[in-house]
Structures are given as C-alpha cells and as structure tokens.
C-alpha cells in the first residue's frame, strides 16, 4: 500500500495552537449568543441603567478625554482605566462597555479553563 505525502498531511490533526484559537472563538460566540438572549428574551429588550452604571461610564468617558491618576474620588480607578481605554477605541457609550464586558468575561473563562 502506497501512502502519498498529501494523504498524510490531510489526515494529520491540527496543531494545539489552532485548536486553542478555535476554542476561544467558540467561547466568544457562545458568550455573545447568551448575552443577546439575556438582553432580548430575559429583559424583553429593556436595558436597566442604575445611577452607578451611568456615573461610572461618564467618569470613564471623561477620563478618556483627560487622563489623570485618580479619575474619581468615589471609586477605585481600575474600572475607569479599563472603560476609558475602551472609549479610546470606540467612543460609543453603549457598545464600548458591552464589548469590554464580553472581552473580560471571556478572558476570565479562558483563564479558568487553563488552570
């Protein structure tokens, strides 16, 4: 029986790095579907914005325009730093926090799988 080179390559498993990337992409897709399901089905399309959320987003937006060491006297600065960096990429106050939330929750999930 003769085995050609292209048959061996075609039947070889994908490297681990590629499987990890596919797994992360799948996790992001599942998280996005669950987030959309929660928004449209569980909340009936309504988004509840408490006063805390609005003020933190406003504080981060102000920090993104005028960075300083301590953005707000009421809260610790890490959320303002992260959201402010997201506002540098996308200044929309609705999509930037949602994308940051999706990225951070996916990162935590992937780190949890790796440990």
TORDO-320343 format. One record per residue: x, y, z of N, C-alpha, C, O in turn. Coordinates in Angstrom, 3 decimals. Example, Ala and Ser with C-alpha at 12.3 -4.5 7.8 and 13.67 -1.06 7.14 Angstrom:
<atoms>
ATOM     neast    nnorth       nup    caeast   canorth      caup     ceast    cnorth       cup     oeast    onorth       oup
ATOM    13.190    -5.690     7.800    12.300    -4.500     7.800    13.200    -3.300     7.800    14.236    -3.319     8.465
ATOM    12.850    -2.250     7.080    13.670    -1.060     7.140    12.900     0.030     7.870    13.409     1.138     8.039
</atoms>
This chain:
<atoms>
ATOM     neast    nnorth       nup    caeast   canorth      caup     ceast    cnorth       cup     oeast    onorth       oup
ATOM     0.835    -1.168     0.000     0.000     0.000     0.000     0.887     1.242     0.000     1.809     1.359     0.807
ATOM     0.604     2.145    -0.895     1.393     3.361    -1.033     0.623     4.509    -0.392    -0.545     4.737    -0.707
ATOM     1.285     5.225     0.505     0.682     6.405     1.140     1.407     7.621     0.605     2.621     7.760     0.759
ATOM     0.663     8.481    -0.012     1.249     9.700    -0.563     1.384    10.754     0.524     0.710    10.692     1.552
ATOM     2.253    11.712     0.289     2.528    12.749     1.277     1.279    13.579     1.572     1.013    13.891     2.733
ATOM     0.519    13.937     0.559    -0.653    14.793     0.784    -1.737    14.059     1.582    -2.544    14.702     2.252
ATOM    -1.765    12.737     1.522    -2.732    11.998     2.328    -2.326    12.023     3.800    -3.188    12.097     4.676
ATOM    -1.047    11.963     4.078    -0.591    12.027     5.459    -0.845    13.408     6.057    -1.255    13.516     7.212
ATOM    -0.609    14.440     5.296    -0.815    15.797     5.786    -2.294    16.054     6.008    -2.672    16.683     6.996
ATOM    -3.132    15.577     5.105    -4.562    15.830     5.229    -5.160    15.123     6.434    -6.120    15.621     7.021
ATOM    -4.619    13.987     6.813    -5.186    13.255     7.933    -4.530    13.620     9.267    -4.965    13.135    10.312
ATOM    -3.504    14.455     9.254    -2.825    14.832    10.491    -3.706    15.773    11.303    -4.386    16.621    10.726
ATOM    -3.710    15.645    12.632    -4.521    16.545    13.452    -3.967    17.966    13.436    -2.782    18.182    13.186
ATOM    -4.846    18.931    13.707    -4.416    20.328    13.747    -3.516    20.553    14.954    -3.672    19.886    15.976
ATOM    -2.586    21.478    14.846    -1.726    21.763    15.992    -2.554    22.314    17.161    -3.659    22.822    16.971
ATOM    -2.006    22.204    18.350    -2.707    22.626    19.554    -3.041    24.115    19.520    -4.107    24.517    19.985
ATOM    -2.159    24.926    18.985    -2.404    26.367    18.947    -3.667    26.698    18.155    -4.446    27.564    18.554
ATOM    -3.862    26.020    17.054    -5.035    26.283    16.233    -6.307    25.854    16.965    -7.335    26.524    16.867
ATOM    -6.241    24.744    17.696    -7.406    24.296    18.473    -7.725    25.279    19.587    -8.893    25.517    19.892
ATOM    -6.699    25.849    20.193    -6.926    26.846    21.240    -7.613    28.075    20.659    -8.552    28.601    21.256
ATOM    -7.154    28.535    19.502    -7.792    29.689    18.857    -9.232    29.380    18.473   -10.112    30.223    18.642
ATOM    -9.479    28.186    17.960   -10.857    27.808    17.633   -11.725    27.738    18.892   -12.891    28.130    18.873
ATOM   -11.153    27.245    19.967   -11.892    27.170    21.223   -12.234    28.548    21.762   -13.349    28.769    22.234
ATOM   -11.284    29.482    21.698   -11.552    30.847    22.156   -12.607    31.504    21.286   -13.487    32.196    21.797
ATOM   -12.530    31.296    19.976   -13.547    31.859    19.083   -14.926    31.265    19.391   -15.925    31.984    19.367
ATOM   -14.988    29.990    19.673   -16.257    29.363    20.020   -16.801    29.910    21.342   -18.002    30.148    21.467
ATOM   -15.931    30.106    22.315   -16.356    30.662    23.603   -16.899    32.068    23.428   -17.923    32.414    24.017
ATOM   -16.226    32.887    22.622   -16.712    34.243    22.368   -18.071    34.202    21.692   -18.958    34.978    22.045
ATOM   -18.248    33.318    20.733   -19.532    33.206    20.039   -20.644    32.768    20.991   -21.745    33.317    20.951
ATOM   -20.367    31.794    21.837   -21.377    31.331    22.797   -21.722    32.438    23.787   -22.894    32.647    24.101
ATOM   -20.703    33.153    24.283   -20.956    34.254    25.213   -21.805    35.341    24.553   -22.702    35.892    25.191
ATOM   -21.537    35.655    23.293   -22.311    36.672    22.590   -23.755    36.232    22.411   -24.670    37.035    22.593
ATOM   -23.977    34.974    22.058   -25.340    34.456    21.909   -26.076    34.494    23.244   -27.243    34.881    23.291
ATOM   -25.412    34.098    24.329   -26.045    34.137    25.646   -26.340    35.568    26.087   -27.374    35.830    26.701
ATOM   -25.436    36.491    25.775   -25.658    37.890    26.125   -26.850    38.458    25.360   -27.678    39.163    25.937
ATOM   -26.942    38.157    24.075   -28.087    38.623    23.281   -29.379    37.967    23.741   -30.424    38.617    23.775
ATOM   -29.324    36.684    24.096   -30.513    36.002    24.607   -30.985    36.654    25.899   -32.181    36.878    26.084
ATOM   -30.058    36.955    26.780   -30.423    37.599    28.042   -31.042    38.970    27.792   -32.021    39.339    28.441
ATOM   -30.474    39.723    26.855   -30.975    41.068    26.587   -32.360    41.046    25.963   -33.247    41.786    26.391
ATOM   -32.552    40.205    24.956   -33.813    40.237    24.216   -34.908    39.350    24.810   -36.088    39.677    24.679
ATOM   -34.560    38.261    25.445   -35.578    37.349    25.965   -35.843    37.607    27.446   -36.987    37.814    27.851
ATOM   -34.787    37.594    28.246   -34.977    37.753    29.688   -35.397    39.174    30.062   -36.217    39.354    30.962
ATOM   -34.855    40.173    29.393   -35.160    41.562    29.733   -36.188    42.191    28.795   -36.503    43.371    28.945
ATOM   -36.714    41.446    27.844   -37.672    41.955    26.849   -37.154    43.175    26.104   -37.930    44.062    25.748
ATOM   -35.865    43.227    25.869   -35.282    44.322    25.111   -35.004    45.565    25.919   -34.496    46.546    25.376
ATOM   -35.321    45.555    27.199   -35.075    46.722    28.031   -33.737    46.589    28.727   -33.345    45.503    29.154
ATOM   -33.055    47.690    28.835   -31.758    47.724    29.498   -31.891    48.586    30.737   -32.246    49.761    30.643
ATOM   -31.616    48.028    31.869   -31.730    48.741    33.125   -30.410    49.441    33.410   -29.368    48.799    33.540
ATOM   -30.466    50.748    33.505   -29.277    51.522    33.824   -29.478    52.158    35.188   -30.282    53.078    35.339
ATOM   -28.755    51.674    36.170   -28.819    52.273    37.506   -27.935    53.513    37.517   -27.140    53.726    36.601
ATOM   -28.074    54.311    38.531   -27.278    55.524    38.635   -25.787    55.253    38.696   -24.989    56.005    38.138
ATOM   -25.409    54.171    39.379   -23.999    53.799    39.486   -23.381    53.547    38.110   -22.280    54.012    37.818
ATOM   -24.099    52.813    37.280   -23.574    52.463    35.958   -23.348    53.714    35.100   -22.315    53.862    34.447
ATOM   -24.325    54.590    35.121   -24.237    55.801    34.293   -23.080    56.680    34.754   -22.333    57.201    33.927
ATOM   -22.928    56.848    36.047   -21.855    57.699    36.566   -20.484    57.086    36.280   -19.544    57.808    35.949
ATOM   -20.362    55.772    36.405   -19.072    55.129    36.099   -18.720    55.275    34.616   -17.563    55.513    34.269
ATOM   -19.719    55.131    33.745   -19.466    55.301    32.312   -19.092    56.749    32.015   -18.184    57.008    31.224
ATOM   -19.789    57.692    32.647   -19.460    59.103    32.447   -18.057    59.413    32.958   -17.303    60.138    32.309
ATOM   -17.708    58.867    34.118   -16.372    59.078    34.675   -15.296    58.513    33.752   -14.251    59.134    33.557
ATOM   -15.551    57.341    33.187   -14.573    56.739    32.259   -14.476    57.539    30.966   -13.389    57.682    30.406
ATOM   -15.597    58.058    30.493   -15.565    58.880    29.273   -14.781    60.166    29.507   -14.017    60.599    28.644
ATOM   -14.969    60.769    30.663   -14.193    61.963    30.994   -12.712    61.634    31.131   -11.855    62.398    30.687
ATOM   -12.414    60.484    31.751   -11.014    60.083    31.895   -10.368    59.823    30.532    -9.185    60.103    30.339
ATOM   -11.152    59.284    29.584   -10.573    59.007    28.260   -10.208    60.302    27.531    -9.292    60.315    26.709
ATOM   -10.924    61.389    27.831   -10.591    62.675    27.212    -9.492    63.418    27.965    -8.678    64.116    27.360
ATOM    -9.473    63.264    29.289    -8.486    63.949    30.110    -7.939    62.971    31.145    -8.415    62.954    32.280
ATOM    -6.941    62.150    30.773    -6.421    61.148    31.710    -5.723    61.793    32.912    -4.961    62.749    32.770
ATOM    -5.997    61.255    34.073    -5.330    61.662    35.300    -5.182    60.426    36.180    -5.798    59.392    35.921
ATOM    -4.375    60.539    37.206    -4.055    59.357    38.012    -5.284    58.807    38.729    -5.517    57.599    38.687
ATOM    -6.072    59.648    39.380    -7.247    59.194    40.137    -8.473    59.810    39.485    -8.769    60.979    39.732
ATOM    -9.202    59.053    38.652   -10.300    59.624    37.864   -11.476    60.144    38.690   -12.077    61.156    38.330
ATOM   -11.813    59.471    39.790   -12.980    59.850    40.557   -12.702    59.570    42.025   -12.071    58.570    42.367
ATOM   -13.175    60.455    42.887   -12.899    60.289    44.319   -13.769    59.214    44.959   -13.450    58.744    46.051
ATOM   -14.863    58.812    44.305   -15.805    57.877    44.919   -15.423    56.410    44.719   -15.778    55.573    45.548
ATOM   -14.708    56.076    43.637   -14.427    54.675    43.326   -12.949    54.463    43.071   -12.200    55.406    42.814
ATOM   -12.546    53.207    43.146   -11.178    52.861    42.775   -10.998    53.050    41.277   -11.977    52.962    40.536
ATOM    -9.780    53.308    40.803    -9.608    53.748    39.416    -9.590    52.669    38.340    -9.715    53.013    37.165
ATOM    -9.442    51.388    38.666    -9.286    50.378    37.618   -10.459    50.329    36.639   -10.207    50.267    35.436
ATOM   -11.729    50.352    37.072   -12.808    50.352    36.086   -12.775    51.570    35.156   -13.087    51.464    33.970
ATOM   -12.397    52.720    35.705   -12.299    53.908    34.847   -11.155    53.771    33.853   -11.273    54.210    32.709
ATOM   -10.049    53.166    34.277    -8.932    52.944    33.356    -9.353    52.007    32.217    -9.097    52.287    31.046
ATOM    -9.997    50.899    32.574   -10.385    49.915    31.556   -11.443    50.482    30.606   -11.324    50.369    29.386
ATOM   -12.478    51.093    31.185   -13.518    51.667    30.327   -12.990    52.846    29.518   -13.365    53.027    28.360
ATOM   -12.122    53.644    30.128   -11.530    54.765    29.391   -10.705    54.293    28.201   -10.741    54.897    27.128
ATOM    -9.963    53.212    28.401    -9.205    52.637    27.277   -10.155    52.110    26.207    -9.869    52.214    25.015
ATOM   -11.288    51.543    26.631   -12.279    51.082    25.648   -12.886    52.278    24.901   -13.195    52.175    23.714
ATOM   -13.052    53.394    25.583   -13.567    54.602    24.916   -12.567    55.196    23.951   -12.968    55.868    23.000
ATOM   -11.270    54.973    24.160   -10.290    55.413    23.169   -10.476    54.645    21.869   -10.291    55.202    20.787
ATOM   -10.840    53.369    21.965   -11.027    52.543    20.772   -12.376    52.839    20.128   -12.458    53.019    18.913
ATOM   -13.436    52.889    20.938   -14.789    53.132    20.436   -15.492    54.094    21.391   -15.810    53.701    22.514
ATOM   -15.743    55.335    20.989   -16.305    56.318    21.919   -17.811    56.172    22.184   -18.382    56.991    22.904
ATOM   -18.450    55.168    21.630   -19.884    54.984    21.853   -20.129    54.461    23.272   -19.574    53.427    23.646
ATOM   -20.959    55.162    24.076   -21.151    54.736    25.470   -21.985    53.471    25.627   -22.099    52.957    26.739
ATOM   -22.564    52.959    24.563   -23.334    51.715    24.653   -22.519    50.498    24.247   -22.593    49.455    24.896
ATOM   -21.742    50.627    23.177   -21.006    49.454    22.696   -19.684    49.230    23.423   -19.297    48.082    23.643
ATOM   -18.988    50.290    23.799   -17.676    50.116    24.447   -17.772    49.325    25.760   -16.991    48.393    25.946
ATOM   -18.695    49.654    26.681   -18.795    48.823    27.891   -19.244    47.389    27.610   -18.798    46.459    28.282
ATOM   -20.120    47.204    26.624   -20.580    45.848    26.302   -19.443    45.008    25.729   -19.291    43.840    26.087
ATOM   -18.648    45.595    24.845   -17.520    44.867    24.255   -16.465    44.580    25.327   -15.879    43.497    25.348
ATOM   -16.222    45.552    26.218   -15.275    45.326    27.308   -15.764    44.207    28.221   -14.977    43.355    28.631
ATOM   -17.047    44.203    28.538   -17.612    43.139    29.374   -17.454    41.776    28.706   -17.074    40.803    29.357
ATOM   -17.745    41.706    27.416   -17.616    40.447    26.687   -16.165    39.968    26.678   -15.898    38.784    26.882
ATOM   -15.232    40.888    26.442   -13.818    40.518    26.393   -13.304    40.068    27.765   -12.592    39.068    27.864
ATOM   -13.662    40.801    28.814   -13.182    40.447    30.152   -13.792    39.138    30.652   -13.090    38.317    31.243
ATOM   -15.087    38.937    30.423   -15.710    37.698    30.894   -15.188    36.495    30.118   -15.034    35.413    30.684
ATOM   -14.913    36.674    28.829   -14.330    35.587    28.043   -12.910    35.287    28.524   -12.517    34.124    28.615
ATOM   -12.142    36.334    28.830   -10.776    36.126    29.319   -10.778    35.382    30.651    -9.957    34.492    30.869
ATOM   -11.691    35.742    31.530   -11.777    35.060    32.821   -12.157    33.601    32.619   -11.617    32.720    33.289
ATOM   -13.080    33.337    31.702   -13.498    31.969    31.432   -12.344    31.149    30.854   -12.130    30.005    31.255
ATOM   -11.601    31.735    29.913   -10.486    31.019    29.288    -9.385    30.769    30.314    -8.790    29.691    30.326
ATOM    -9.106    31.748    31.175    -8.100    31.549    32.215    -8.541    30.453    33.175    -7.726    29.650    33.628
ATOM    -9.826    30.424    33.482   -10.343    29.380    34.350   -10.216    27.997    33.726    -9.984    27.017    34.435
ATOM   -10.366    27.906    32.407   -10.199    26.612    31.735    -8.742    26.184    31.718    -8.449    24.990    31.782
ATOM    -7.836    27.128    31.635    -6.407    26.801    31.529    -5.802    26.413    32.874    -4.741    25.790    32.909
ATOM    -6.449    26.764    33.972    -5.861    26.455    35.275    -6.404    25.165    35.832    -6.016    24.752    36.925
</atoms>
